[in-house]
Amino acid sequence: MWEKVAETVNYIKNKTNFVPEYGVVLGSGLGGFVEDIQVAFSIPYTEIPNFPVSTVQGHKGALLFGTIGDKKVMAMQGRFHYYEGYDMKQVTFPIRVMKQLGIEKLIVSNASGGVNPVFQVGDIMIIKDHVNMMPEHPLRGFNDERFGPRFVNMSEPYSKDMIAKAKMIAKTLNIAVQEGVYLGLQGPTFETLAEYKMVKNIGADCVGMSTVPEVIVAKHMNMDCFGISVITDMGNEESIEEVNHEEVLEAAKKAEPHVRNLIKNFILHY
């Protein structure tokens, strides 16, 4: 893994000569954030050594390097999911690359199904913690100490300082935000009524199919993380509206201007 990451990092450095400060992972329907970046370099995943290729609608598949104000940003326009058939080391490979490129702060976004009854479709939820119920762990197997320790402290997966700053910025911008716990499941099926009940009973506020592996690997390498989840559908144990991926993308698209505004200003002022 160390050698593969080094090969990818060297390729990117030779292509860009760019040292980013922030890494941003753009989830389903949130790809429009790239319009807020003054893009200097764009590299399709297909051209990058050792990189997987995103296969999901709404995930374009390119690494972007550019600036927001005076801040240097690397953005993943499309992420990789375990349900696509990749193993967890492939899913989280780009986070390893980000760290070796110099990034210390990671911003992740996703679309999720809400189970908290006070939530509504279109709500923006700041992730304060997560529950990992993925069937495979990204740190299973041999641990290379050059990346991080064998046993990782996960008491603060999402930076409290970053959360406090984001809430302050949201208030200034008059953007309503929720705060809650994200639960990660494998997918790709949407949850059954019984599964929504389980998610709620466990203590989570929403459920999705991404983010958790990336944050675990980021914490393995001592990165600070901030996460936003857009509530694109609601489910509970009694009834559930019919939901499909197109509707999820549409709901995310409606919330996108607020998400973009929040992330842009967070990067500018954090």
JOCORGI-V477087 format. One record per residue. N is the residue number from 1. RES is the residue in three letters. PSI is psi in radians with two decimals (999 if undefined). Layout:
N:RES:PSI ; N:RES:PSI
This chain:
1:MET:-0.77 ; 2:TRP:-0.76 ; 3:GLU:-0.69 ; 4:LYS:-0.76 ; 5:VAL:-0.76 ; 6:ALA:-0.71 ; 7:GLU:-0.77 ; 8:THR:-0.77 ; 9:VAL:-0.77 ; 10:ASN:-0.70 ; 11:TYR:-0.82 ; 12:ILE:-0.74 ; 13:LYS:-0.73 ; 14:ASN:-0.53 ; 15:LYS:-0.54 ; 16:THR:-0.59 ; 17:ASN:0.87 ; 18:PHE:2.27 ; 19:VAL:1.72 ; 20:PRO:2.67 ; 21:GLU:-0.66 ; 22:TYR:2.42 ; 23:GLY:2.34 ; 24:VAL:2.22 ; 25:VAL:2.02 ; 26:LEU:2.13 ; 27:GLY:-2.99 ; 28:SER:2.17 ; 29:GLY:0.10 ; 30:LEU:0.30 ; 31:GLY:-0.27 ; 32:GLY:-0.23 ; 33:PHE:-0.44 ; 34:VAL:-0.41 ; 35:GLU:-0.30 ; 36:ASP:-0.09 ; 37:ILE:2.31 ; 38:GLN:1.62 ; 39:VAL:2.22 ; 40:ALA:-0.62 ; 41:PHE:2.49 ; 42:SER:2.19 ; 43:ILE:2.03 ; 44:PRO:2.50 ; 45:TYR:-0.59 ; 46:THR:-0.35 ; 47:GLU:-0.17 ; 48:ILE:2.18 ; 49:PRO:2.35 ; 50:ASN:0.00 ; 51:PHE:2.40 ; 52:PRO:3.09 ; 53:VAL:2.25 ; 54:SER:2.37 ; 55:THR:0.15 ; 56:VAL:2.38 ; 57:GLN:2.34 ; 58:GLY:-0.06 ; 59:HIS:1.88 ; 60:LYS:-0.73 ; 61:GLY:1.02 ; 62:ALA:2.60 ; 63:LEU:2.24 ; 64:LEU:2.42 ; 65:PHE:2.23 ; 66:GLY:-2.83 ; 67:THR:2.62 ; 68:ILE:1.86 ; 69:GLY:-2.17 ; 70:ASP:0.17 ; 71:LYS:2.35 ; 72:LYS:2.27 ; 73:VAL:2.46 ; 74:MET:2.16 ; 75:ALA:2.37 ; 76:MET:1.95 ; 77:GLN:1.39 ; 78:GLY:2.30 ; 79:ARG:3.13 ; 80:PHE:2.53 ; 81:HIS:2.59 ; 82:TYR:-0.66 ; 83:TYR:-0.27 ; 84:GLU:-0.17 ; 85:GLY:-0.07 ; 86:TYR:2.65 ; 87:ASP:2.97 ; 88:MET:-0.50 ; 89:LYS:-0.58 ; 90:GLN:-0.74 ; 91:VAL:-0.69 ; 92:THR:0.01 ; 93:PHE:-0.77 ; 94:PRO:-0.51 ; 95:ILE:-0.67 ; 96:ARG:-0.76 ; 97:VAL:-0.76 ; 98:MET:-0.84 ; 99:LYS:-0.78 ; 100:GLN:-0.33 ; 101:LEU:-0.16 ; 102:GLY:-0.01 ; 103:ILE:2.30 ; 104:GLU:-0.26 ; 105:LYS:2.18 ; 106:LEU:2.28 ; 107:ILE:2.17 ; 108:VAL:2.53 ; 109:SER:2.71 ; 110:ASN:2.97 ; 111:ALA:2.48 ; 112:SER:2.89 ; 113:GLY:2.20 ; 114:GLY:2.50 ; 115:VAL:-0.22 ; 116:ASN:2.13 ; 117:PRO:-0.30 ; 118:VAL:-0.15 ; 119:PHE:2.74 ; 120:GLN:2.73 ; 121:VAL:2.29 ; 122:GLY:-0.17 ; 123:ASP:2.58 ; 124:ILE:2.11 ; 125:MET:2.13 ; 126:ILE:2.22 ; 127:ILE:2.08 ; 128:LYS:-0.33 ; 129:ASP:2.96 ; 130:HIS:2.84 ; 131:VAL:2.18 ; 132:ASN:1.90 ; 133:MET:0.47 ; 134:MET:2.57 ; 135:PRO:-0.11 ; 136:GLU:2.43 ; 137:HIS:2.31 ; 138:PRO:-0.27 ; 139:LEU:0.13 ; 140:ARG:2.49 ; 141:GLY:-2.90 ; 142:PHE:2.36 ; 143:ASN:2.10 ; 144:ASP:1.92 ; 145:GLU:-0.31 ; 146:ARG:-0.45 ; 147:PHE:-0.80 ; 148:GLY:-3.13 ; 149:PRO:2.80 ; 150:ARG:-0.82 ; 151:PHE:2.08 ; 152:VAL:2.30 ; 153:ASN:2.07 ; 154:MET:0.48 ; 155:SER:-0.39 ; 156:GLU:1.25 ; 157:PRO:-0.56 ; 158:TYR:2.14 ; 159:SER:2.12 ; 160:LYS:-0.61 ; 161:ASP:-0.74 ; 162:MET:-0.69 ; 163:ILE:-0.81 ; 164:ALA:-0.73 ; 165:LYS:-0.74 ; 166:ALA:-0.70 ; 167:LYS:-0.65 ; 168:MET:-0.74 ; 169:ILE:-0.74 ; 170:ALA:-0.72 ; 171:LYS:-0.74 ; 172:THR:-0.66 ; 173:LEU:-0.03 ; 174:ASN:0.69 ; 175:ILE:2.09 ; 176:ALA:2.29 ; 177:VAL:2.55 ; 178:GLN:3.01 ; 179:GLU:2.39 ; 180:GLY:-3.03 ; 181:VAL:2.31 ; 182:TYR:2.32 ; 183:LEU:2.26 ; 184:GLY:2.11 ; 185:LEU:2.85 ; 186:GLN:-0.77 ; 187:GLY:-3.01 ; 188:PRO:0.08 ; 189:THR:2.53 ; 190:PHE:2.79 ; 191:GLU:2.61 ; 192:THR:2.96 ; 193:LEU:-0.71 ; 194:ALA:-0.63 ; 195:GLU:-0.69 ; 196:TYR:-0.71 ; 197:LYS:-0.75 ; 198:MET:-0.81 ; 199:VAL:-0.79 ; 200:LYS:-0.77 ; 201:ASN:-0.52 ; 202:ILE:-0.47 ; 203:GLY:0.22 ; 204:ALA:2.79 ; 205:ASP:-0.34 ; 206:CYS:2.93 ; 207:VAL:2.44 ; 208:GLY:-3.01 ; 209:MET:0.41 ; 210:SER:-2.83 ; 211:THR:-0.89 ; 212:VAL:-0.85 ; 213:PRO:-0.73 ; 214:GLU:-0.71 ; 215:VAL:-0.68 ; 216:ILE:-0.82 ; 217:VAL:-0.65 ; 218:ALA:-0.75 ; 219:LYS:-0.56 ; 220:HIS:-0.58 ; 221:MET:0.27 ; 222:ASN:0.66 ; 223:MET:2.64 ; 224:ASP:2.35 ; 225:CYS:2.51 ; 226:PHE:2.34 ; 227:GLY:2.49 ; 228:ILE:2.36 ; 229:SER:2.23 ; 230:VAL:2.17 ; 231:ILE:1.90 ; 232:THR:-0.17 ; 233:ASP:2.84 ; 234:MET:2.45 ; 235:GLY:2.56 ; 236:ASN:-3.10 ; 237:GLU:-0.19 ; 238:GLU:-0.79 ; 239:SER:2.80 ; 240:ILE:2.37 ; 241:GLU:2.53 ; 242:GLU:2.28 ; 243:VAL:2.49 ; 244:ASN:3.00 ; 245:HIS:-0.60 ; 246:GLU:-0.71 ; 247:GLU:-0.62 ; 248:VAL:-0.81 ; 249:LEU:-0.67 ; 250:GLU:-0.75 ; 251:ALA:-0.70 ; 252:ALA:-0.66 ; 253:LYS:-0.66 ; 254:LYS:-0.61 ; 255:ALA:-0.26 ; 256:GLU:-0.75 ; 257:PRO:-0.68 ; 258:HIS:-0.72 ; 259:VAL:-0.81 ; 260:ARG:-0.79 ; 261:ASN:-0.73 ; 262:LEU:-0.85 ; 263:ILE:-0.72 ; 264:LYS:-0.86 ; 265:ASN:-0.53 ; 266:PHE:-0.84 ; 267:ILE:-0.71 ; 268:LEU:-0.61 ; 269:HIS:-0.05 ; 270:TYR:999
